[in-house]
Amino acid sequence: MRSFFCPLNSYYFCRLLILAVVAILAAPAGGETISRARYLMGTACEIEAYGNNKPSVDSAIDQAFDEIGRLEDIMSLFIETSEVSRLERESPGVSVVCSPELFEVLEIAEQVRRETDGAFDVTLGKAKFELDPTHRTIVVRSHIKSSPSPLVGEGRVRGLRVDLGGIGKGYALDRVGKVLLEGGVKGARLNFGGQVLVVGQPPPPSRGWKVAVASPDGKSAATEVWLKSSSLSTSSNFSRPHVLNPVTGRPVGWKGSVSVVAPTATLADAYSTALLVMGKVKGGEWVASRKGLQVFFQEEQDHISIRREKK
């Protein structure tokens, strides 16, 4: 079976999704509402959509699931024929023409890397890339011989190794949201491995979708948020040190979880990962200088949710 994420024995560069599971507290009403789920990118994707025409809503959901499968074939590190896997086999200096989707997600990843001073980085190792927007190409800048590491294997030669596990599902959610709306859906709520995205109009008379942020143990709600045309993503390392600091190459030292509400699922996904790497203190300072985000830090020792936001 295809998997967007890494195998269990390489868990430390994957995000622990179980602590990101949210409780859905308000059910849509009005129009035809359809709820369906499918296993994609190594996790469950649930879509709840409503509209005036049931066949149209059903068809839009089918197209949405197909779109996720198509994106997985482009972005998965563990599908040998994917575009991301192909980058690893390219020689340094070669310009690789890529799909608009891969180019876009790498552009956003680079934007977040710069914004966070490297706390978010989709590259594994020292090989980097440059983007040429004019020709929509990716240029691999170096090959390196890896040091002994459980990530790449001792003495193995690597090209550009890209892991989109901290941004790929968010990007897929944004793409799927557009597919649903273009397919005639009035509004939809998506839960993809614990990350939630809502698009379109919430069912009347609601002002949005009420969603609970899970506590660190996943057994209760730490706080609640109202989502409207936005996404909630959580990154956590409570169970085990699976998230690496891209700067040091070591597991993140701060024990906690970070939940981010952002206008797009792509940014919510990437920011929650970056802020987990930064930790509560540095991450809190970074959030204070940003607009349009809601961020919730939860620490291991007291399980108290700390909320910081600037609108």
ABEGO torsion letter per residue (X at the ends): XBBABBBAAAAAABBBAAAABBBBABBBBEEBBBBBBBBBGGBBBBBBBBBABAAAAAAAAAAAAAAAAAAAAAABAABAABAAAAAAABBBGBBBBBBAAAAAAAAAAAAAAAAAGGABBABBEABBBBBBAAAGBBBBABBBBBBBBAAAEBGBBBBBBBBAAAAAAAAAAAAAAAAAAAAGBABBBBBBGGBBBBBEBBBOABAEBBBBBBBAAGABBABBBBBBGBBBBBBBAAABBABBBAAAGBBBABBEBBBBBBABAAAAAAAAAAAAAAEAAAAAAAAAABBGBBBBBBBAAAGBBBBBBBX
